[in-house]
Amino acid sequence: MTYMPSRHRRWVSRLALSQADDDRRRFQRVEGTGLMAEIEKRLVDVDDISVAGLRVGGIELPYGHSVRFKLYPRQGTRLALNEAVPAVAQVIGVEDGGCRLRFTSFSFSLAKLIVRHIAERTGARPFIIR
């Protein structure tokens, strides 16, 4: 994984701060349509994603479990296998046949994937990372 200096991590996280007044989350969550995760050799849909973590359906992992996985963007109906991004996260919640994961390591390639996905879903240009 590519190392991301803390000043860049802070800069990316400031851009993605949640805008809702009543939202307990620190970062804005975006619908995960267009992303899939390969967790423990199973391909699952990403329900939503933010700079801090993601929620996936179709798999239940034990609370507190640390998991290494890959995120894949979709191009139409196909997965972009060459653009897979490895990530490490910890299970922070299990619910309704899915789980919530918080990223425990954050690489530049992961930030790039998330920012591009958020830009695509919201219609904003990803001016930070090209």
Backbone hydrogen bonds, N-H to C=O, Kabsch-Sander energy under -0.5 kcal/mol:
donor,donor_aa,acceptor,acceptor_aa,energy
8,H,5,P,-0.7
9,R,5,P,-2.0
10,R,6,S,-2.6
11,W,7,R,-1.8
12,V,8,H,-2.7
13,S,9,R,-2.4
14,R,10,R,-2.2
15,L,11,W,-1.3
16,A,12,V,-1.0
17,L,14,R,-1.0
18,S,26,R,-2.1
28,Q,16,A,-3.2
30,V,49,I,-2.6
32,G,47,D,-2.7
35,L,32,G,-2.1
36,M,72,Y,-2.4
37,A,44,V,-2.9
38,E,70,K,-2.7
39,I,37,A,-0.8
39,I,42,R,-2.6
40,E,68,R,-0.6
42,R,39,I,-1.5
44,V,37,A,-3.1
44,V,42,R,-0.6
46,V,35,L,-1.7
47,D,45,D,-0.6
47,D,55,R,-2.6
48,D,55,R,-1.3
49,I,30,V,-2.4
50,S,53,G,-2.8
54,L,101,L,-2.1
55,R,48,D,-2.5
56,V,99,C,-2.5
57,G,45,D,-1.5
58,G,97,G,-1.6
59,I,97,G,-0.8
64,G,91,V,-2.1
65,H,62,P,-2.0
67,V,89,A,-3.1
69,F,87,A,-2.5
70,K,38,E,-1.4
71,L,85,V,-2.6
72,Y,36,M,-3.5
74,R,34,G,-2.5
75,Q,78,R,-3.4
76,G,74,R,-0.5
77,T,75,Q,-0.5
78,R,75,Q,-1.5
80,A,73,P,-3.1
81,L,79,L,-1.5
83,E,80,A,-1.7
84,A,81,L,-1.1
85,V,71,L,-2.3
87,A,69,F,-2.8
88,V,105,S,-0.5
89,A,67,V,-2.4
90,Q,102,R,-2.6
91,V,65,H,-2.5
92,I,100,R,-2.6
93,G,100,R,-1.1
95,E,98,G,-2.2
98,G,95,E,-2.2
99,C,56,V,-2.1
100,R,93,G,-2.7
101,L,54,L,-3.4
102,R,90,Q,-2.5
103,F,52,A,-2.4
104,T,88,V,-2.5
105,S,88,V,-1.2
108,F,2,T,-0.8
111,A,107,S,-2.3
112,K,108,F,-2.6
113,L,109,S,-2.0
114,I,110,L,-2.5
115,V,111,A,-2.9
116,R,112,K,-2.4
117,H,113,L,-2.3
118,I,114,I,-2.9
119,A,115,V,-2.5
120,E,116,R,-2.3
121,R,117,H,-2.5
122,T,118,I,-2.4
123,G,119,A,-1.9
127,F,125,R,-2.3
